[in-house]
Amino acid sequence: MPRSFTVERESLPAVVQRWIEAIGLGEEELIELVFTERELLIRRPMSPHLRAWAEAMCDQYDRAFRQIVGI
């Protein structure tokens, strides 16, 4: 199950900020990092409506993980 974090671009290391610029997201204030089993996705944050729907669909394992990590 993927895990994601939304962070301010300025909070990321310089090398990651260059990746973000290279993929055309250099002007975004918030970036979503999605960690899957074998890859890292960098994207614009999902819309609030889609985020609310996805949150409702999370399974118990994902909710427990978020509580443990504190996000």
Legacy VTK file of the C-alpha trace (Angstrom):
# vtk DataFile Version 3.0
C-alpha trace
ASCII
DATASET POLYDATA
POINTS 71 float
0.000 0.000 0.000
1.547 3.345 -0.991
2.373 5.952 1.645
2.331 9.610 0.785
3.497 12.853 2.324
2.711 16.396 1.257
5.589 18.778 1.938
6.599 22.324 1.125
9.052 22.325 -1.747
11.521 24.520 0.169
11.742 21.888 2.923
13.269 19.350 0.547
16.988 18.861 -0.105
18.431 20.766 -3.071
18.811 17.632 -5.189
15.123 16.770 -4.760
14.167 20.352 -5.620
16.125 19.956 -8.885
14.181 16.728 -9.636
10.964 18.670 -9.074
12.080 21.411 -11.463
13.110 18.794 -14.046
9.614 17.282 -14.099
7.893 20.654 -14.389
6.680 21.116 -10.814
9.171 23.845 -9.878
6.443 26.452 -9.358
4.327 24.323 -7.001
4.362 25.284 -3.315
3.249 21.845 -2.142
4.532 18.567 -3.533
3.208 15.110 -2.748
5.734 12.300 -2.360
4.231 8.831 -2.728
6.387 5.897 -1.636
5.443 2.509 -3.059
7.215 -0.791 -2.676
9.694 -0.100 -5.474
9.324 3.519 -6.539
8.940 7.131 -5.468
6.308 9.254 -7.206
6.540 13.044 -7.117
3.316 14.844 -8.041
1.010 17.763 -7.366
-1.183 17.084 -4.340
-4.523 15.514 -5.134
-7.597 17.725 -5.064
-9.285 18.063 -1.647
-12.343 16.193 -2.951
-10.264 13.293 -4.249
-8.154 13.290 -1.055
-11.319 13.007 1.093
-12.556 10.106 -1.039
-9.178 8.321 -0.867
-8.987 8.811 2.908
-12.386 7.160 3.284
-11.111 4.185 1.258
-7.959 3.573 3.357
-7.804 0.200 5.029
-7.113 -0.351 8.747
-3.417 -1.030 8.158
-2.946 2.314 6.426
-4.786 4.205 9.192
-2.657 2.488 11.844
0.507 3.397 9.941
-0.535 7.060 9.747
-1.252 7.127 13.500
2.120 5.593 14.312
4.000 8.012 12.055
1.910 10.958 13.201
0.663 12.206 9.839
LINES 1 72
71 0 1 2 3 4 5 6 7 8 9 10 11 12 13 14 15 16 17 18 19 20 21 22 23 24 25 26 27 28 29 30 31 32 33 34 35 36 37 38 39 40 41 42 43 44 45 46 47 48 49 50 51 52 53 54 55 56 57 58 59 60 61 62 63 64 65 66 67 68 69 70
